[in-house]
């Protein structure tokens, strides 16, 4: 018997096409949702990593502010003969100082309305004094020049009872040679020091450090996002050994930092404990500042990830002043806050 041929009817074909459309739409929606979620997660991971790095970097410096060896800065008299003295003015009142809501045209080019942090301290590494301990107006001999001192560098010598800050007049040489004795001259013949006399005769229990200062601030990198938005970053500049007494050019640490706001833990009653947090403009005496609260406004690089201000899907984050942060580019943003104690000011 001959079998008849059978095919799809019009109704069956329409049903198949409709089911296919439904299935394709569902697959596309799942893909779009997954892609959007992936972009949000990538943006979140980016700003979290950047914030973690920035906080770790600044926090370490804040904890070390006022460091000068083996004692708190409040327990040692610091004699400064280095010129200019204001560069290395070192005391409880100057070890950590902040600028609040800087204006346009500021010296560091920081973002208008952001804060700036200035820190002074001795280097973490030191070199032992080994010779020339009979007169205060000669020079110091140290074990080596492993810190890389050069002419003009700012140096601190301390024995936990007294400290002096001077500038090196001679060329120490022997950079990195751990076994070569090195001489550091502190005369006033070249205008680098106001006097050639240290405050005391330092013995072999004294240590020599590089005197360091560091500034942290947020400014425009000069780069733009794909949509033409400016990219801001956290910057720093330093005065360290090997610089000849010149502070470095600004160095970009991490991008995606839109703003930095600082408040300071202040001891208002002299009990060596934080009583309240104040803005930099409200701090009357920086001697009383015992900690710093940092708030970083972080932003991811990719645009149109979250809803813009005014839309139903708008991301809503609140800054340190309680204001909603405007979002005009759809980039993911988040505020990160941390508190760091100034260890060398604590009891």
N, C-alpha and C positions, 0 to 999 in steps of 0.2 A: 504494500500500500504506500502511496506517495504522500510524504509529510508536507503540510502547508507551511510556508514561511511566515514568521511573526516578528514585529518590531515594536518600537516605542510609539505610543500615541501622543498626541499634542498635550493632553492633560498630564501624562507622566513626565514628559519633557519639561513642562513648566514647573512641576513640583520639584524635579531634580535641580533645575536652575535656581529656584527659590531657596532650596536647602543649601545649595552651594554658596549662594550670596550670604545667607545667614552665617554659615560656617566661616567664610572668608572675613566677614565683618568681625566676628568674634576673635579670630586669630589676629587681625589687625589691631583690634582694641587691646588685646593682651600684649601684643608687641609694643604698642605705644605706651601703655601703662608701665611695662617692664623697662622700656628705654628711659621714660621720664623718671622712674624710681631710681634707675641706675645712675642717671645724671645727678640727681639730688644726693645720692649716697657718695658719689665721687666728689661733689662739691663739699659735702660735710667732712669727708676724710681729708680733703685738701686744707680746709681752714683749721681743722683740729690739729693736724700735723704742724702747720705753720704757727699756730698759737702756742702749741707745746714747746716748739723750738724757741720762740721769742720769750716766753715766760721763763724758761730755763736759763736763757742767756742773761736776761736782765736781772732775774732773781739772784743769780750767783753774784753779780756785781753789787747789788744792794746789800746783800748779807756781808760783803767784804768792805763796804764803805767805811772809811776811817781806820782800816787795818794798818798797823805799824809794827808788826812783829809779835811780841809775846804779851802785850798788855792792852787794855782798853785805851782809846785815845784820850779819854777823860782823865787818865791817871798820869800822863806824861806831858812835860813841857816841851814844846817844839820850837826850836830856834831856827829861823829862816834867814840865810844870808844870800840865797839865790836871787838873781835879778832877771825879770821883774818879779817882785815878791807876790803880787796878787795872783800870779799863775799857780803858785804853790802855797797860797794861804791855807794853812791846814789846822783845823780845830774842830771842836764839836759843832760849831755853827756853820762850818764850810764843807765838812766831809760829804754831806749830801744836801743838795739844794735843788728846788724845782722852779720852773717857770710855768705860770698858769695861763691857759687860753691865749697863746701868743698871737700877735697882730701880724698883718701883712708887712713884708719887708724885713722880717727878723733876720738876724745874722746867720742862722743855720738854714734858712729857706724852708722851715717847717710849715706844715699845713696850718692855715689860719684856724684858730680856735682849739688846736691841739696843745698838749703839754710837753715840756722838755725836762729831762732829768740830767743833773750834773753830779758826778761822783768823783771823789778823790781818795786815794789809798796808796799804800806801799804794794809792791809786787808780791806775789805769792812765793816766789823763789828768792833766796838771799845768798850772800857770800860772807864768810867770816873775815873779820879784821885780823891781820897777822903782824903788822909792824907800824913803825913811826908813831909811837905812843908817848913821846917825851915832850912834845910841844903842840899847842893847839893851832899854830899858824903855819904848819908845814903841809903834809899830805897824809893820806891814808894808804897803807898797803893792804891788799886783800889777796885771798888765796889764788884767785884766777879771774878771768873776765868772761865767765860762762854766760853772763846775762847780756853780753854784747855791747857794753858801754862804749860810747864815742864822745868826742869833744862836744861840749854843750849840753849833754844829758843832765837831767835833774836826778839827784841821788839823795837818799835818806840813809843816815846812819843812826842806829838806836841800840841801847843796851837795857831796855825795859825801865829805865829811870829817867833818861833824857833822850832827846832826838834832835838832830840837825839836818837841815835840807840845804844842799849846795849844788852848784853846777860844776861839771868837770871842765877844767881849763886845758889840760894836756890831752894827748892822744893815747889812751890806755893800751891799745893794741891787743894782741893775743886773744882775739875773739874765739870763743869756744874751746880754748886750750885749758883743760881742767887742771893741769899741773903747773902752769906758769904764773908766778906771782905777778901782780899788777899794781901799779901805783895810780892813785886818783888825786890829782892836784886841785886844790880849792882856793887858789889865790884870787885877788881882786884886780889883777893887772889888766885884764882884757874886758872888764866891765860885766863879766858874767856873775860876779858875786859882789855884794856891798861891803864885805869884809873878808879877810883871809883867816879869821879866827873862828874856830868852832866853840861851842859853849863849854866843853870840857875835854879832858883827855880820855879818849875811848881806848879800852883795853881789848884783850882777845875774846872777851865775852860779848862784844858788840857785833852786830850784823849790818851789812850794807844791802839796801834794796834799791830798786828803781822806783822813783816816784811816778805814779800814774794818775792820770785824770781821764775820764770818759764821759761823753755826752750821748744821750739817747733821744731820738726824735723821729717823727714821721714826716715824710715829704714825698712829692711826686717823683716817680722814677724817670719820667720823660717818655715812657712807653704807654701804649694804649691797648685796650682790649680789641677784639675783632669788630666790635660795634663802635669803636672810637672813644671809649670811656678811658679816662686817665687811670693808671695803675699806681697806687701808693704803696710804700714799703717802710719798714722800720730800718732806720739808719743809725750808725754810730760813728764817732770819731774819737781818736785816742792820742794821748801823750804817753809814750813808753820808751824803754831803753832802745838805743840805736837810732832815735829820731833826731838827735842833735838839739833837742829842746823844742822842736817844731811839732805842733799837733798835726795828726794825719788828715788827709782829705776824707770826706764823708764816705763811709763804706756801707753798701746795702747788705742787710742781714737776711731779711725775709720779706717777700712781697705779700700783698693782700692785707696789710694792716692799714685800714682807712683812717683810724683815729686812735690816739692814746690819751686817756684821762687818768690823772693821778690825784689821790688824796693821801693825807699823811696822818699817821697815828701820833697824836701829841700828848705829852705828859703835862697836864695843866696844874698839878698840885705838888710836883716835886717828889712823888713816891716811886719814880722810875718805872711806871707802868702807863700804858696807853689809856687815856681817859676819853678821848673823842677823836674823830677823824675830821680833818679840815682841808679845804682846798689850799693850793700853794699861795694864793692871794691873801688868805686868811691867817697864814702862819706868821706869828709875830716874832718868834725866835726859833731859828732852825736848830738850836741846841736841844730843844725839847722834842724834836721829832725822833721817834723810836722805831717806826715802821712805815712802810709804803704800801698802799693798796693800788694795784694797777688794773685798769680796765682797758682791754684792747677790743676795738671794733674790727672784726675780721670779715673779709669778703672773698668769695670764690671768683675765679677768673671767667667762667662761662656765663653768658647772658641768657635771659629768658628761661631760667630753670624754675623759678617760682613766680607767683603772680606779683604784679606791680601794685603800688599803693593805689587804693580805690577799687581794685578788682575783688571779686568774691574769693579768689584763691591767693590774695595778697599775704605775704609773710609779714607778721607783726612782731617786731622785737623792740624792746625798751632800752634806751641808753641809760647811763649812770645818773642823768638828771631827771629821769622819769618820762622822757619824751619818746614818742614813736619815731623810729628811724625811717625816713622816707626811702622808698625803693622805686627808682625810675628806670632801672635797667633789667630787672628780673634776676639779678645775681643773688645767690644764697648768702645771707649774712648771719653773724652770731656774735654776741658779746661774751668775752671771757674775762673773768675777774680773779685775782689772786692777791694774797697779802704776804709780804716778806719783811721779816724783822731785821733791823740793823744790828747785827750781833755785837759790834764793837762799841755800841752805846748802851747795851743792856748791863744790868748789875753783874 
